[in-house]
């Protein structure tokens, strides 16, 4: 099996792909390939936000237990 990239690496790669594709295309708004890339980017960003939120909640819970 291939090694999976981290969420941050995935979002950076998707951002560059979206940026490059939208520069190359004449109509980036109507291009279905760019649209799917943007959707993938939004999904990855949402996952990153959820992971950060869970981490914050976990560390906040541990700090409350120690007092």
C-alpha positions in Angstrom: 0.0 0.0 0.0 1.1 3.5 -0.7 2.0 5.9 2.1 -0.8 8.4 2.8 -0.1 12.1 2.9 -1.0 14.2 5.9 -4.0 16.4 5.6 -1.9 19.5 5.5 0.2 18.2 2.7 -3.0 17.2 0.8 -4.5 20.7 1.2 -1.3 22.4 0.0 -1.2 20.1 -3.1 -4.8 20.7 -3.9 -4.4 24.5 -3.5 -1.6 24.5 -6.0 -3.5 22.3 -8.4 -6.6 24.6 -8.2 -4.5 27.7 -8.6 -2.6 26.3 -11.6 -5.7 24.9 -13.3 -7.7 28.1 -12.9 -4.8 30.2 -14.5 -4.6 27.8 -17.5 -8.4 27.7 -18.1 -10.2 30.5 -19.9 -13.4 29.9 -17.9 -12.5 28.5 -14.5 -16.0 28.9 -13.1 -17.6 26.6 -15.7 -14.8 24.0 -15.8 -15.9 20.7 -14.2 -12.3 19.6 -13.4 -11.6 22.7 -11.5 -14.9 22.4 -9.7 -14.1 18.9 -8.5 -10.7 20.0 -7.4 -12.3 22.8 -5.4 -14.7 20.4 -3.8 -11.8 18.1 -2.8 -10.0 21.0 -1.4 -13.0 22.1 0.7 -13.4 18.5 2.0 -9.7 18.4 3.0 -10.0 21.8 4.7 -13.1 20.6 6.6 -11.2 17.5 7.8 -8.3 19.6 9.0 -10.6 21.9 10.9 -12.3 18.9 12.6 -9.0 17.4 13.6 -7.8 20.6 15.1 -11.1 21.0 16.9 -10.9 17.5 18.4 -7.3 18.1 19.4 -8.3 21.3 21.2 -11.2 19.6 23.0 -9.0 16.7 24.0 -6.2 19.0 25.5 -8.8 21.2 27.2 -10.3 18.1 28.8 -6.9 17.0 30.1 -6.1 20.4 31.5 -9.4 20.4 33.4 -8.7 17.0 34.9 -5.4 17.9 36.4 -6.7 20.8 38.5 
